[in-house]
Amino acid sequence: MNDDFFQALASPYRREIIRLLKWKSLSAGEIASHFDISQPSVSRHLDILKRAGIVTATRRANQIFYALNLSVLQEFLLEAAALFSPKEELADEKN
């Protein structure tokens, strides 16, 4: 996990975008319609999420659709679980 990943999660707007993408991919316009900030601001948030590997972008005709990158989120969950595991479990895993 790189620092970009954790910095991407720092913004409440980006966390809300992740929640929106939890069940389906959405176009940039569909995502922007959920916020009271400008389309360029939403695009910057999407770019940060994309650079962190949290979302993927796919062009379909003249629209870009965003989806969660589940493999990166699964990696995060595994690292978080290891981080909060008791030391005894970590010692058992090394042996």
LINCORGI-V209624 format. One record per residue. N is the residue number from 1. D_FIRST is the distance of its C-alpha to the first C-alpha in Angstrom with 2 decimals. Layout:
# LINCORGI-V209624
N/D_FIRST
N/D_FIRST
This chain:
# LINCORGI-V209624
1/0.00
2/3.75
3/6.80
4/8.22
5/6.61
6/8.17
7/11.07
8/11.78
9/12.36
10/14.70
11/17.55
12/19.93
13/20.85
14/17.43
15/17.17
16/20.66
17/19.85
18/17.27
19/20.16
20/22.57
21/20.65
22/20.29
23/23.47
24/24.18
25/23.38
26/25.18
27/26.53
28/25.67
29/29.15
30/28.77
31/25.63
32/27.45
33/30.45
34/28.66
35/28.27
36/30.83
37/29.06
38/29.88
39/28.69
40/27.27
41/25.19
42/23.82
43/23.14
44/21.15
45/19.00
46/18.59
47/17.70
48/14.89
49/13.53
50/14.17
51/12.53
52/9.21
53/9.85
54/10.96
55/14.53
56/16.65
57/20.02
58/23.20
59/26.51
60/29.59
61/32.78
62/32.47
63/29.59
64/25.83
65/24.34
66/20.84
67/19.16
68/16.01
69/13.59
70/13.80
71/11.78
72/8.47
73/9.99
74/11.10
75/7.88
76/7.02
77/10.63
78/10.65
79/8.23
80/10.36
81/13.40
82/12.87
83/12.40
84/15.63
85/17.53
86/20.69
87/20.87
88/23.51
89/21.31
90/18.76
91/21.82
92/23.20
93/20.15
94/20.39
95/24.10
